[in-house]
Amino acid sequence: MVKITYIEFNGTEHVVDVELGMTVMEGARDNNIPGIEADCGGACACSTCHVYVDPDWVNKISPKEDMEEDMLDFAYSPDTKLSRLTCQIQVTEDLDGLIVRMPEKQI
């Protein structure tokens, strides 16, 4: 298990344990974290699990693939460097302490 901090747009923090091998989206879903809707269930077919990865973590997670880049075009207020879809971030031991912030809304 690794600890991941999910920060809502209003600043409310949720620090939860997420099992290795899951995605950051599944960790949010399984812990009832508000602000990550995950409408497509993790198929990278929507942008409702969009977050901003803390700048200190951007280079520690796997890079975006083309499909994720395309879906981020539909996200609310995407940031070219910080925006990620949590369904595309696999939880590994290296992500212990990861911090992600939710946008104002998901679309």
Buried (B, 14 or more C-beta within 10 A) or exposed (E): EBEBBBBBEEEEEBEBEBEEEBBBBBBBBEBEBEBBBBEBEBEBEBBBBBBBBBEEBEEEBEEBEEEBBEBBEEBBEBEEEBBBBBBBBBBBEEBBBBBBBBBEEBE
